[in-house]
Amino acid sequence: MSFKHKMNKKAMFFTILVISILLLFVVSYSFVSIVKDRKPITRRVETMNNFVYSVETDLPRQLYISGFRTIFLIEKEILETGSYINNLNDTIEELFYNGTLNGAAQELMRGANFSGIEGFLEERAEKINADIQLENPVLTVTQDNPWSIRFSLTADLLVVDKTNMSLWNKTQVIVAYVPIENFEDPVYIVGTNNVVTNKINQTSYTVFVEGSDVSNLSAHLANSSYAESSLAPSFLQRLEGNFDASDNGIESLVYLPSLSSQGIEIKEKSIVDYIYFSTQNPSPLYKTTGMPSWFKLDESHLDIYQVKSISYVT
């Protein structure tokens, strides 16, 4: 092999080596640049993701506040008018979406109705340079247990990053439970023309009578506490004056001396509240040993209160 040929081979080898090093440098530089460019995007996505999470966490609290104030205002309306609510669902929706009751603005719903919730979220989104919307809202109000009201809001949650780096679009189901305890029972309000009221408080007793011992039943009666009963209407039904039986029903026993002391005429009826304050009048009526003479129950409630010793039948 000639000297010239050897030199050509060495030159080619060094040329390839230099090109390879240059290519490696270019690739490495490009990779570092891409990594550097992605860091702001990653940080922004994390910020937006944390914001969406905080919104999802906070919305049930917002719905709870709205639900509680809605029920409070409905009870206030019953107190002021002495009448049940004709269409409960329409009334709840009017308060939630419009912040009005029978067309009149309710100051208590300011910031707690749907537009108020939207405004609160928009203020928070503005702080991180984002837009947020709750679209196609559907509110449902039900009971799946006797002691609380279930508010459920289904809406399309749209969160848009104003820098166009990220977007969230999902259907959100927000649920809040509002306890009914300490709300006034509308059945007493309407039934006594707002003369005698009764707050809903769950009874502490599961056993009312043991043998001939009726002390628990006496205490339950004196406090007009509430027990679960599938024969009775639910709290939501009570707001409408609907006394049909419900799996989420509750009932109290009317303490008649509290009525007579206010000059209210005593009826010869079962003292179960939804019976006493309605047109229902089942018979016969039963008294029991150890209880006041005015303590009378219809036959369907004897087992509920474990009344076994019958001393008198009408």
Backbone torsions as a table, in degrees:
resi	resn	phi	psi	omega
1	MET	NA	136.4	-175.7
2	SER	-77.3	160.2	178.8
3	PHE	-62.4	-38.4	-179.7
4	LYS	-63.9	-39.9	-179.1
5	HIS	-66.5	-40.5	178.1
6	LYS	-62.1	-40.9	179.9
7	MET	-64.1	-39.2	178.2
8	ASN	-62.1	-40.2	-179.1
9	LYS	-66.6	-42.3	179.0
10	LYS	-63.9	-41.0	179.6
11	ALA	-62.2	-42.8	179.1
12	MET	-63.7	-39.2	-179.1
13	PHE	-63.6	-46.9	179.4
14	PHE	-66.0	-35.4	177.8
15	THR	-62.2	-46.7	179.2
16	ILE	-62.5	-40.7	-179.7
17	LEU	-62.7	-44.9	179.9
18	VAL	-62.9	-42.8	179.6
19	ILE	-61.9	-42.8	-179.5
20	SER	-62.4	-43.2	179.0
21	ILE	-63.5	-42.4	179.0
22	LEU	-63.1	-42.6	178.4
23	LEU	-61.8	-43.4	179.1
24	LEU	-61.3	-40.1	179.3
25	PHE	-64.7	-44.2	-179.8
26	VAL	-62.6	-45.9	-179.6
27	VAL	-62.8	-44.5	-179.8
28	SER	-63.2	-42.0	-180.0
29	TYR	-64.2	-41.9	179.9
30	SER	-64.1	-42.0	-179.7
31	PHE	-63.3	-45.5	178.1
32	VAL	-60.8	-40.1	179.4
33	SER	-64.2	-41.6	179.9
34	ILE	-64.1	-43.7	179.2
35	VAL	-61.0	-44.5	178.6
36	LYS	-62.2	-39.7	-179.3
37	ASP	-67.6	-30.4	-176.2
38	ARG	-79.1	-21.1	-177.1
39	LYS	-59.6	-47.3	177.2
40	PRO	-61.2	-37.2	179.2
41	ILE	-64.5	-45.3	-179.6
42	THR	-61.1	-45.5	179.2
43	ARG	-62.1	-40.4	-179.2
44	ARG	-66.1	-42.6	179.0
45	VAL	-63.1	-40.6	177.9
46	GLU	-63.2	-41.8	178.2
47	THR	-60.6	-46.5	-179.6
48	MET	-66.0	-40.2	-179.6
49	ASN	-63.7	-41.5	177.5
50	ASN	-64.6	-36.8	178.3
51	PHE	-65.0	-46.6	179.4
52	VAL	-60.5	-41.6	178.8
53	TYR	-62.0	-43.0	-179.5
54	SER	-65.6	-35.4	176.7
55	VAL	-64.4	-46.8	-179.9
56	GLU	-62.4	-32.7	179.6
57	THR	-75.5	-35.4	-173.7
58	ASP	-85.7	-25.4	-175.5
59	LEU	-58.6	-40.9	176.3
60	PRO	-59.1	-35.5	177.0
61	ARG	-65.1	-42.4	177.9
62	GLN	-62.8	-41.1	-179.5
63	LEU	-68.5	-36.1	177.3
64	TYR	-60.7	-47.2	179.7
65	ILE	-59.3	-45.4	179.4
66	SER	-62.1	-45.2	-179.1
67	GLY	-63.8	-44.1	-179.9
68	PHE	-61.6	-45.3	-178.6
69	ARG	-67.7	-33.7	177.9
70	THR	-62.2	-48.6	179.7
71	ILE	-64.7	-39.8	178.8
72	PHE	-58.8	-45.0	-178.2
73	LEU	-70.3	-34.0	176.7
74	ILE	-65.4	-42.5	177.2
75	GLU	-65.0	-38.3	177.1
76	LYS	-60.8	-40.4	178.1
77	GLU	-63.2	-41.1	178.3
78	ILE	-65.2	-40.2	177.8
79	LEU	-61.7	-42.4	-175.1
80	GLU	-76.7	-32.2	-176.4
81	THR	-98.7	-22.0	-176.5
82	GLY	71.5	18.8	-178.3
83	SER	-130.9	153.5	175.9
84	TYR	-71.7	166.5	177.8
85	ILE	-82.5	126.4	-175.9
86	ASN	-66.7	-48.3	-179.6
87	ASN	-131.3	96.3	-172.2
88	LEU	-63.8	-44.1	-178.3
89	ASN	-60.6	-44.4	179.2
90	ASP	-63.4	-39.4	-178.8
91	THR	-66.8	-43.2	178.5
92	ILE	-62.8	-44.0	-179.8
93	GLU	-65.4	-38.4	178.3
94	GLU	-61.7	-44.2	179.4
95	LEU	-66.1	-42.1	-175.0
96	PHE	-71.6	-46.0	-175.7
97	TYR	-83.9	-38.6	-173.3
98	ASN	-105.9	-19.0	-175.4
99	GLY	71.7	22.4	-178.8
100	THR	-124.1	159.6	174.7
101	LEU	-132.3	117.9	-173.6
102	ASN	54.3	36.7	176.8
103	GLY	85.2	-8.0	-178.0
104	ALA	-96.8	130.0	-179.8
105	ALA	-62.4	137.6	179.5
106	GLN	-111.2	114.3	-177.0
107	GLU	-58.7	-32.9	-177.9
108	LEU	-64.2	-23.8	-178.9
109	MET	-88.8	-2.9	178.7
110	ARG	-61.3	122.0	-178.2
111	GLY	82.2	-9.1	-177.9
112	ALA	-111.9	-7.9	175.1
113	ASN	-84.6	-177.4	-173.0
114	PHE	-61.2	-44.7	-179.8
115	SER	-66.4	-31.0	176.9
116	GLY	-67.0	-40.4	176.5
117	ILE	-64.0	-43.6	177.3
118	GLU	-59.7	-43.9	-179.7
119	GLY	-62.2	-40.3	177.9
120	PHE	-61.6	-43.9	179.8
121	LEU	-66.7	-39.2	-179.8
122	GLU	-64.2	-38.3	177.3
123	GLU	-62.6	-42.1	178.8
124	ARG	-66.5	-40.6	-178.8
125	ALA	-66.0	-36.6	-178.7
126	GLU	-61.3	-31.9	-178.6
127	LYS	-66.5	-23.5	177.8
128	ILE	-112.5	18.1	176.5
129	ASN	61.7	51.8	179.8
130	ALA	-137.1	162.4	173.0
131	ASP	-112.0	144.6	177.9
132	ILE	-137.9	142.0	179.2
133	GLN	-142.0	143.3	169.0
134	LEU	-112.2	110.1	-174.5
135	GLU	-111.6	154.8	176.9
136	ASN	53.4	51.9	-177.7
137	PRO	-71.8	139.7	175.2
138	VAL	-133.0	118.6	-179.0
139	LEU	-103.8	131.7	173.1
140	THR	-126.8	138.6	-179.3
141	VAL	-126.1	119.2	-175.5
142	THR	-143.3	-179.5	169.9
143	GLN	-128.5	130.0	172.3
144	ASP	-116.2	8.2	170.2
145	ASN	-154.4	160.6	-174.1
146	PRO	-70.0	-18.2	-165.4
147	TRP	-111.1	6.5	176.9
148	SER	-153.3	158.7	178.8
149	ILE	-105.4	132.8	-178.7
150	ARG	-97.9	114.0	173.3
151	PHE	-99.4	124.8	-179.4
152	SER	-127.9	123.3	179.1
153	LEU	-117.4	117.9	175.5
154	THR	-104.4	126.9	-177.7
155	ALA	-152.8	155.9	175.0
156	ASP	-85.7	116.7	-179.6
157	LEU	-93.9	118.8	179.7
158	LEU	-120.1	119.4	177.5
159	VAL	-122.8	121.1	-175.4
160	VAL	-120.4	126.9	175.2
161	ASP	-76.6	124.3	-178.4
162	LYS	-66.0	-16.4	176.3
163	THR	-87.8	2.5	177.5
164	ASN	62.8	27.1	177.2
165	MET	-91.8	-23.1	-176.2
166	SER	-156.0	160.5	-179.9
167	LEU	-154.2	137.8	174.4
168	TRP	-120.2	134.2	178.3
169	ASN	-144.7	109.2	-176.3
170	LYS	-150.6	155.3	174.0
171	THR	-85.8	123.0	-174.8
172	GLN	-108.7	132.2	173.9
173	VAL	-111.2	112.6	-176.5
174	ILE	-106.4	129.7	-176.6
175	VAL	-128.0	136.2	175.6
176	ALA	-140.1	138.9	178.2
177	TYR	-107.6	126.4	178.5
178	VAL	-108.2	114.1	179.3
179	PRO	-63.2	145.6	-179.3
180	ILE	-93.2	-12.5	-178.4
181	GLU	-60.8	139.4	-179.0
182	ASN	79.1	-3.0	166.7
183	PHE	-77.7	150.7	177.0
184	GLU	-73.3	143.1	176.3
185	ASP	-80.0	116.5	-178.6
186	PRO	-63.2	-22.4	179.7
187	VAL	-63.6	-40.1	177.0
188	TYR	-71.0	-39.9	-178.8
189	ILE	-58.5	-52.2	-177.7
190	VAL	-72.9	-39.6	-175.7
191	GLY	-66.5	-25.4	-179.8
192	THR	-116.3	14.7	-176.9
193	ASN	54.7	39.8	176.3
194	ASN	66.5	19.7	177.6
195	VAL	-82.6	-42.5	178.7
196	VAL	-122.4	124.1	177.9
197	THR	-114.4	164.2	-177.2
198	ASN	-147.8	116.9	177.0
199	LYS	-76.4	144.6	-180.0
200	ILE	-80.1	114.9	175.2
201	ASN	-133.6	127.8	-176.6
202	GLN	-68.4	134.7	179.0
203	THR	-63.6	150.2	177.4
204	SER	-91.9	1.3	-174.8
205	TYR	-107.7	139.4	168.5
206	THR	-110.9	-24.6	174.9
207	VAL	-111.4	119.7	-177.3
208	PHE	-96.6	-35.8	-177.6
209	VAL	-133.4	131.3	174.2
210	GLU	-124.0	107.4	-175.8
211	GLY	63.4	-118.8	177.8
212	SER	-100.7	4.5	-178.8
213	ASP	-85.5	111.5	-179.0
214	VAL	-110.6	20.3	-175.5
215	SER	-63.4	-39.3	178.1
216	ASN	-65.2	-41.9	178.7
217	LEU	-63.8	-39.8	179.1
218	SER	-62.8	-42.5	179.6
219	ALA	-68.3	-40.6	177.6
220	HIS	-60.2	-42.7	-179.8
221	LEU	-66.9	-45.4	-176.6
222	ALA	-62.2	-32.7	-179.1
223	ASN	-89.5	-6.7	-173.2
224	SER	46.8	45.3	178.6
225	SER	-75.3	169.8	-173.8
226	TYR	-113.8	139.6	176.6
227	ALA	-122.4	153.2	175.3
228	GLU	-68.4	142.0	178.5
229	SER	-158.0	123.4	178.2
230	SER	-76.8	-2.6	174.8
231	LEU	-88.9	-15.3	-170.2
232	ALA	-102.4	165.8	175.9
233	PRO	-79.5	155.5	175.4
234	SER	-76.9	172.1	177.9
235	PHE	-62.1	-43.7	179.5
236	LEU	-61.1	-39.2	177.3
237	GLN	-64.4	-36.7	-179.9
238	ARG	-62.8	-34.9	178.3
239	LEU	-62.6	-27.6	179.5
240	GLU	-96.2	-6.9	-175.0
241	GLY	74.9	27.8	178.0
242	ASN	-97.4	114.8	-173.8
243	PHE	-102.6	19.9	176.6
244	ASP	-67.7	153.7	179.5
245	ALA	-67.4	146.6	-179.6
246	SER	-141.0	145.3	174.4
247	ASP	-63.5	-19.1	178.6
248	ASN	-108.7	28.5	-176.6
249	GLY	-74.0	153.4	173.6
250	ILE	-135.4	156.0	178.3
251	GLU	-153.5	154.8	173.5
252	SER	-124.6	168.1	173.2
253	LEU	-105.1	127.3	-174.6
254	VAL	-73.3	123.8	177.1
255	TYR	-83.6	95.9	-169.8
256	LEU	-59.9	-33.5	177.4
257	PRO	-57.8	-29.5	178.4
258	SER	-69.1	-25.2	176.9
259	LEU	-81.2	-47.7	-176.7
260	SER	-64.4	-31.7	179.3
261	SER	-67.1	-18.2	178.1
262	GLN	-102.3	12.7	176.7
263	GLY	78.9	16.4	179.7
264	ILE	-87.8	128.6	-179.1
265	GLU	-64.4	134.4	-178.0
266	ILE	-86.7	135.5	-179.2
267	LYS	-97.8	151.0	176.0
268	GLU	-89.2	77.6	-175.6
269	LYS	-143.6	169.1	170.6
270	SER	-60.3	137.0	-176.5
271	ILE	-85.6	8.1	171.6
272	VAL	-65.5	126.1	-164.3
273	ASP	-53.1	-49.1	-174.7
274	TYR	-70.9	-18.7	173.8
275	ILE	-83.2	-46.4	-175.9
276	TYR	-61.8	-38.6	-176.1
277	PHE	-98.2	18.9	178.0
278	SER	-128.0	-174.5	178.5
279	THR	-84.6	-5.0	177.2
280	GLN	-64.9	143.8	179.2
281	ASN	-153.6	66.8	-179.1
282	PRO	-67.7	148.1	176.9
283	SER	-141.7	158.9	5.5
284	PRO	-78.6	173.3	176.2
285	LEU	-108.5	149.3	-175.1
286	TYR	-126.1	138.6	170.4
287	LYS	-105.0	168.5	179.7
288	THR	-142.6	150.1	-179.6
289	THR	-61.2	136.4	175.9
290	GLY	92.2	-10.0	-179.9
291	MET	-107.3	159.7	-178.8
292	PRO	-58.5	158.2	-177.4
293	SER	-63.7	-26.8	-179.4
294	TRP	-83.8	-5.3	179.2
295	PHE	-75.3	109.4	-178.0
296	LYS	-135.7	135.3	179.4
297	LEU	-124.7	149.0	170.2
298	ASP	-77.8	161.6	-172.2
299	GLU	-60.5	-35.4	-176.0
300	SER	-68.1	-14.2	-178.0
301	HIS	-104.7	0.7	-179.4
302	LEU	-63.6	-43.7	-179.1
303	ASP	-70.0	-35.8	-179.0
304	ILE	-58.7	-41.5	-178.2
305	TYR	-100.2	13.9	174.3
306	GLN	55.0	33.6	178.5
307	VAL	-81.5	114.2	-176.8
308	LYS	-112.6	-36.1	-173.7
309	SER	-89.0	96.0	-178.5
310	ILE	-90.7	124.5	-179.0
311	SER	-106.0	-16.5	-175.1
312	TYR	-154.3	138.8	178.3
313	VAL	-128.7	133.8	175.4
314	THR	-111.5	NA	NA
